[in-house]
Amino acid sequence: MKGNEWVEYWDKRVNGFKNYCFEQKATFLKAVSDPESTEERVFQDIIQSIDKSTYWKSQDIGNLKSIVSFKKMVPIRSYNGYLNEIDEEINSKGGYLSNGGLVRFLKTSGTTNKSKRIPYTEHWVAEYRTKALGVLWASYLEKCPEILESPYSVLDTQTIREIPTEFENGIPCQGITNRNPLVGNNDWDVPWYNAPWMMDDVPSDYDSRMYIRIRYLIEHDVKFISAINPSTLIALHSHIIKNKERLINELKLGTVLGKQKLKPNPDVAQKLETFDKNLPVTYLWENLKLISCWTISSAALYKGVLDILYPNVNVLPFMTCGSEGVVTLPNTANNEVGLLAITQGLYEFLPAEQDLDDVLGVATPDTLNFRQLTLGKEYHLIHSQANGLLRQAVGDIFKVVGFDNGVPRLEFTRRNGIFHSFTGEKITETQMLDAIQFAYKENHLKANLFMCFPVWKDTPQYKIYIETTGNEQLPDKHNISTDIDQYICSVNEEYKSKRDSKRLDEIDVEYLLPNSIEQLLEQEKLKGNSTQAKYKPLQSGIETMNFLETVIVS
C-alpha cells in the first residue's frame, strides 16, 4: 500500500477486529461452562476433518463414533512416529492425513537437524488457530482498551510478514507467526497488517526487522508491546541502545533505512539523545500500558529485568501453545495461568512419572481426560488436532494449578526427558528452577536468568551462571550455592545420596554481567535462528560455557 493507505485499511478493519476478538472470547467462556459437550463437539469435528483422508480412511478411523473407541484404535505417537505419514502428506500435497485444504507446513525446532513439518490446513486455520488468537487479544483489550486507540498504538512482534523461502514439494514451510499470505477470509488479519513496518519488502533478517519496527513507532504513542518470548522485550531495549545514533540521524532527516519516508522529527531525536542503557523503555514510550509474553516456567526468570525495563507496566501472559497446537487460553484479563483450551483440540493426559516411551505406538485406552486430573499433579500432554495429527504426545509436561467449572488451569513446567544426570540423579528443569528461585528469595536477589552446566572432573559437579542486573548488592556465591544444593537434596533423593557419598561435588556458582545470556540469544537470532533461539536453563554446550566464562563479574 502507498503512503497512508494502510491507515485507511486500519480504520476500516479495527472495529471488526475488536468484535471478532470479543466474540471468540464469549464463545470460549460458553464452552468452559459446558466442557463435556465442548469436548464431544471438538472430537466429532476432528473425525469429520479426517474421515476422507487417504491414511485415516485406510485405518477405518473416520467411522469412529466415540472417544472411547477412538482411544482403543488410534495409537499414541510422538512427532517422529508420524514421519512417514508427513512425508506422504508432502508427496500428495495434502489429503493424506486430513481431508485436504493444505496451505503450508509450520516449521518448528525438532530433535534432529531438520525442523518439524506440521500440516496447516484451511479448516484448522479458520476454526481453531485464528479463534485462539481472538480469545487472547480479547483479554488484552479488556485489560487495556486504549491499545487500539490509533494505528500506531501497538508494537506487535507476534505477527510478521515474510515471503516464504522454504518449500516441500512446492508447499511453503514457515513459522507460525508468519502470516504471509493470509489464508482465506478467516485468517488472523490484524488492522496493522499493511503497515509499512509489516510489508513484504521489509528485510527479513532479525536485526533489520526489529530496527524498522522501532524506527516507525519510536515517534508515536505506543500503548502495547506484544511478544511471545520475554527475551524479545529485552532485545527491544538492547536494539534501541545499539542503534541509537542511527535512529537519531534518521529521525532528524525523516528517513527509514536511508530513504525519505517520514517527516523530520527533531524533538524525538533530541529525547533519544538522552536515552541510555540505564533508562527504561517507558522513558521513550511514556504511556505504555501493557506488555505480553510467556510468564511461567523458565520465562518467569525474566521478571527481574522486565520490572526494570518496563516499570509500572501491566504484563499479561501469552497463551501456552506451539506449532502443534494451542494448550491453554486466558479466561480473564488477569495475569494468571490459562485454562485448558478445550475448544482447540481433544486432550488426554498421563501422569508425569509414567515413562512416555512405554505408550508410544500403542493404542492406549486408559489415558486421563481433563475431568480426571488432580490439583498439584504433573501430567504428560497428548492431543489430537483437526490437521490429521491424532493422539500426538508433544513431549510437554504440565502441572494442574486450579480448576474453573472442572476445566483445569495448566502451567507448563518442563519438556519430557530434559534433565541433567551424572550418576542417575536426573535433576529436572523444574527442580533446578525451583531451587534457583528458592535461593533468590533466601538471599534477596531479584529473579533473573541462569544457565546450568555439568562439569566433568574427578568429582563431577554442576556449575551455575547467574545473570545480574548491575544495580544490586550481590550475596556471597557460596550462600547461593548452599541454598541451591540443600533445596535439590530436599526434592531429589538420588542427588542427596550422591552428595552424601561425595560422588558429586558442591554446586559452583558464578555471577554474569548484565544481559550476558541475552547476548547469546541475540547471536543465535543473527545467525538466522530467530524462531529457535530460546532460553534454556539446562545446558551442556562447551562453546556456550566458554562464552559465559568471558562475561563473569570480576
N, C-alpha and C positions, 0 to 999 in steps of 0.2 A: 504494500500500500504506500502511496505517496504522501509526503508531508504529514498532516494531521488527520488523514482519512481514518487512521486506526482509532482516533478519539471518537469519531462519529460511530464507528463499529462498537466501541466500548459503551457509548450512550445507548445504543440500540440493544445491546446484549445484557447489560448489567442487571436490570430488573428480572429478566427471565432466568438469569444465573442464580440470583438470590432465591427466587421462587422454587427453582429446581432443588436447591440445597435443602430448603426447609421442608419441601415435600418428601424428600428422601429420609430426612430425619424423622418426620412424623410416621412414615411407613416403617422405619426400623423400630421405633418405640411401640408401635402397634404390634409388630412381630414379637417383641420381647414380652408383651402382655399375654401372648398365646404361643409360647415357644414350641409346644408339641405339634400344633398344626403347621407352624412355620417349617419345622424340620421335615415333616411329611411332604409339604408342598415343594420344598427345595429338592428333596430326593426324587420326586416324580419328574421335576424339570430336568434334573441331571440325566435320568434314564431316557427321557424324551430327546435329549440333545445328543445321545449316542446310539439310539436304537437302530439307526440305519447305517451306522459306520461299518466299514469293512471288518475291522478287527472284533469289536464287541458283538456285532451281529453273529459272527462265526462262533463266538463263545456262548451264544444264546443268553447274553446278559440283557439285551434290550427288551426281553419279555418279563423281566422280574417285576413283581408287584409290591414287594415289601422289603423293608430294611433288613429284616431277619434273613430272608432268602438271599439278599444281596451279600451279606456278610459270609454266608455259607458257601457262596460260589466264587466271589472275587478275591484273589489273593492280595495280601498287603505287600507293597513293593517300595523300595527306595527309588530315587530317580534312575539310578543305574539299572534297576530292574525293568525300566521302560525303554532302554536304549534302542533295542531292535524295533520296537513299535514306533518310536520317534523317527528313526531312520525311514521307516515305511511311510510315515506321515509326510516327511520331506520328499520322498520319491513320488508320492501320489499328489503332492501339493494340496493336501487336506483331504478329509473324508475317510481317513483310515482309523483315527482314534475318535473322531466326532462326526457329526452329520455334515460337516463342511463349513464353509464360510471362513476358512483360514486366511488371515490377513498378514500375519507376521509371526516370527518367533521371538519371545522375550529371552534375551541372553542374561545370564546371571552366573556368578562365580561358582565353579564346581570343584570337585576334589581332584580333578585331573587338570592338565594344561588347557583343555578345551572347555569353554564355558557351556553351561547348560542351554538347552533349546526348549523353551516352554511354549507349546502351541497357544496362539492368541487368536480367538475367533470372534466374528461379529456378535454372535449371541452372548458370549462371555463378556465382551466389552460393554454392550448396551444394558444387559440385565444384571450384571454383577459389579465389575470393576469400577465403572463410572459412578454407579449408585453409591458405592462405598465412599468415594471421594466427596459426593454430595453430603453424606452424613457428617463427614469430618469437617467440611467447610461450614456447615450449619453451626457447629459448635464454635468455630472461630467467630462467626457473625454474631452469635448470641453473646459471646464474651466481649466483643468489640465491634459494634455496628459501624463505626467510623472507617473500618478498613476498606470499604468500597465508597468512600466519600468522593474520591476523584480518580481519574485514570492513573494517577501516579502514587496512590496510597499504599500499594503492595509491591514489595520486592520479593518475587516468587522464584525460589530456586528448586521447587518441587516439579516444575514444568519446564521442559526445554523443547526446542525445535531444531533438529539436526537432520540433514539429508542422510539417509541410510547408506552405509559404506560396506556392510557385510551382508551376504546373501547365502541362502541354502536352496539350491535348485531354483533360483530366481525369487525366492521369498525373502523379504527383508528380515534381518536379525538386529534387534536394537534393545536398549534398556527400557524398562517400564516407564521411566519418566519422560522419554522422548515421544512426544505426541505428534510426530510428523510422519505421514499425513494423518489428519483426523479420519476416524473410521465411521463413515456414515453420518447421520444426523444426531446420534446419541452418544458421541464420544465426549471426552472431557474438554470442552471448549470454553476456556477461561476468557473473560472480557478483554484481557490484555494479550490475547494470543497473537494479535497482529501488531503489537508494539514494536518499535524499531530495535529494541534490545532482544527481541524474541525471534527475529526473522531468519530465514534460511541462509542469508548472506553473512550472518554473524560468524566469525571464525569459531570453529567447534572445539578448539583446544581449551582446556580448563581455565588457564590463566586469562586468555582473551575474553572468554565468555563472562567471567567474573568481573573483569575490568569494565566491560561495556555496560553491564547492569549498573555498576556503581556510577559510571560516568553519566548515564542518562538520569539516574534517580537522585544523585547527590544534591542537586539543587531543588529538590521537591520535598514536600511534607509527607514522608513515608510514615505510615501508622503501623504496618505489619510486615515482618520479615518471616517468610515461611521456608522451612528447611525440613529435611528428613533426619540427617545426621547432625548432631550438635557441633561436630568439627567444622561444618560449613559456616556456622555462625561465627566461630572463632576465626576461621580463614578470611571471612569478610573484613574483619578488623585488620588482619595482617595485610590483606591486599590494599587497603586504603593507605596504610603506612608505607608499604613497598612502592606504591605508585603515586605517592603524594605530589612530587614535583611535576610529574607528567599530568596529573589531574589539574593542578593549579594552572599550568600553561594552557591546557585545553579549555578550562573554564574562562580564562581571560580572552581567549581567541574565539570561543564558541565552536570549537572543532570536536569531532569524535574520530579517533584514530587518524588525525591529521586532515580530515575532510570537514568543510564548513557545513554543519548540520543544525546548529543551535545559535541562539543569540549569546554574545559575551555576557558573563556573569561575574564581574569583579568582586561583588560583595561576598559570594560564596567562596571565591578563590581566596579572599583575604581571611575568611574564617578558617579555611582549611590550612592556611599557613601557620596557624597557632595550634593545630592538632598534632598530637604526638602519641607515642605508644602507651603513655600513662593515662590518657583520656578515654572515656568510654565511647561507644558508638552513639550513645544518646547526646553527646556533645554536638554531633553533626545533625542528627535527626531528633530534635528536642521533643517532638510529640509522638515518638514511637511508643505504642501502647502494648504491643503483643509480639511475641516470637513463638515459633512452633518447632519442635524437634522431638526425637526419641528422648525419654527422660528416665527410663528404668534400666535395670541390669548395669552393665558397664557404662552406659551412657550417663548414668547418674553421677559418675565421677567428674563430669564436665561442669557440674553445678557451681563449684567454687569460681571457676574462670568466667562462666556466664554471668554470675552475680556481679562480677567486677566490670565486665564489658557492657552489660545490659542492666544497670541498676534500676530498680523500681519498675521493671517491665514484666508484665504477666507472661508466664510460659505455659503453653498448652501442649500436651503430648501428641505426637503424630501417631496414627493408627499402627498397630502391630501387623506387619504384612511383609510379603516378599513377592518375587515374581510368580511364585507358585500359587499364591492366593492371599486373601485377607483373613486374619485370625481374630483381631479384636477391633471394636469401634467404640468411640465415646458416646455415652448417652446423656452426658451433661456437659456444661461449659466449665467444669472444674478440672483441675489438674489431678486426675485420679486414674487408676488402672482401668482400661477399657473392658467392655463386656464382650463375650464370645460373639463373633459376627454371624449369628445364626441364619441370617439372610444370604450369606455369601458362599455356603457350601455345606456338605454333610461332614460332621466332625465326630471322630472317635478318639478314644484315649486308652493308654496303657500305663500302669504305674511306672514311674521313672526308674525304679530299682530293677525292673524286668529287662533282660537283655533283648534289645530290639532285633538283633540278628536271629534270634530263635523264631521269630514270626515272619521274617521276610520270605516271600514266595509261598506263604501258607494262607489258605482261606480261613482265617481265624474268626470264629463267630462270637467269641466271648470278650470282645473289646467293651469298654465302658462308653456310655453316652453321657452327655453333659449333666443329666439329672443324677448320675451315679457318682459324681466326683465328691471328694471330701475336702473341707476347708483346711488349708495349710499344707496339703499334699502336692507333690510334683508329678507331672504326667508327660509321657511322650504324646505328641500330636500326630494324628493320621487324618488326612482329609481327602474328600472327593470333590472335584470341580467339574463345571459344565464345559470343560475343554477336552475331556476324554481321559484325563489322568485320574483314575479312580483308586481310592484307598492308598494314597501315597504317604509314606512315612517321611516327613520332611526333615527329620533329624533335630527338631527343636523341642526343648523341654520347658513346660510352663508350670507355674505354681498358682493354685487357687487361693485368692486373697479375699473373696467375698462372693455374694450372690445377689441378684436382683430378679425377683419372681422366678427363682430356680435357675436362672441363666448365670453362669459363673463369670466373675471377673478374673482374668488370667494375666499373670505377669510373666513375661519371658525371663527365664533365669539363665539358660545356657544352651549350647549345642551338645547334642549327644556325642559321647566319645572324646570330648575335648578336656584333657586333664594333663597334669604333669605327674610323672612317676619314675623314680629311680629304682626302688626296691619293692614295688607293689603298693605304695601308699595312695596312689591315684587321687591327688588333690584336684578337685573340680574347680572350674572357674567361679562357681557360686561360693564355695568355701573360701577361696582366695579373696574374692570381692568382699565378703562379709568380714574376713579377718582384717583387711586393709581399712575398711570403714570403721571397725571397732578401734583400731589403732589411731586413726584420725581423731575420733571422738575422745579417746582417753588422753590424747596429747594436745587437744585443742588446735588441731591442724585442719585447715579447710580441705574439703573433698577435692581431690584432683586426680589426674591420670597417673597410671603407673604401668610398668611392664615387668613381668616376672620371667626369669630365665633359669633353666637348670645349669649348674656349673659342675662339670665332671672333674674330679680330682681324687686323691686318696680317700678322703671322706667327702662325698659329694654334698652339695648344698644348693639352696635356691638363692638367687640374687635378685633383689627388687630395686628398680629405679623409680623414684617418686618425683614427679614434676612439681616445681614450686611456682608460686605466683609472683615472687620477687618483692613483696611488701609484707612479709610475715616473719615472726621470730621462729626459727626452725628448732624443734626439740632435738634432743640428743638422738642420734641414729640408733644407738643401742636400745633405747627405750622403745622406739618404734619396732625394732626387730624382735624384742622380747614379747611385746604385746601381740604381734602377728603370730609368733611361734606358739605362744600359750593358747591363743584362740584356735588355731588349727589343731593343736593337740586335743582341745576340748570337743571337737566335732569329727575328728578323724583318728580312729583307734590305731590304724596301721602307721600313720605318721608319728603318733606318740610313741609307739613301740620302737620305731626306727630311731627316734631321737633319744629315747631312754637307753637304748643299746649302743648308742654312738655310731650307728650306721649312716646317720645323716647329721651333718654339721648344722650349727645355728644359721638362721637366715641372715644374709648380708644385705644391708640397705645403703643406698646412695641417693643423694638429692640431685635433681637435674635443674638446669637453668630454665626459666620460664619459656613455654612454647616449644620445648625441645621435641616432644613427641609429635606435636602438630607439624613441626618441620619435616619429620619423617613422612607423615601422611601427605603433606604437600608435595614432597619429592615424588611419591608414587603417582599422585594425580598428574603431575607434569610429565610423567612417562607415558601418560595415556591410560592410566588405570583408575580413572576418576570414579567409576562405579564400584571398584573392588578395593579401594584404599580405605579400609575400615579399621577402626581402632580395635585391637585385640589384646587383652591384658596378658594372656599366656603366650609366651614367645619361645623360640628356640634358635632363630637365625643368628649366626655369628656376625654377619655384616651389620645387622641391626644393633646387636650388643656393642660392637666396636664403635659404631657411631655414638651411642649413648655414653660411652666411656670418654668421648671428647667434649661432652657438654655437662660434666659433673660440676656441681657447685664446689668451689675450692674452699 
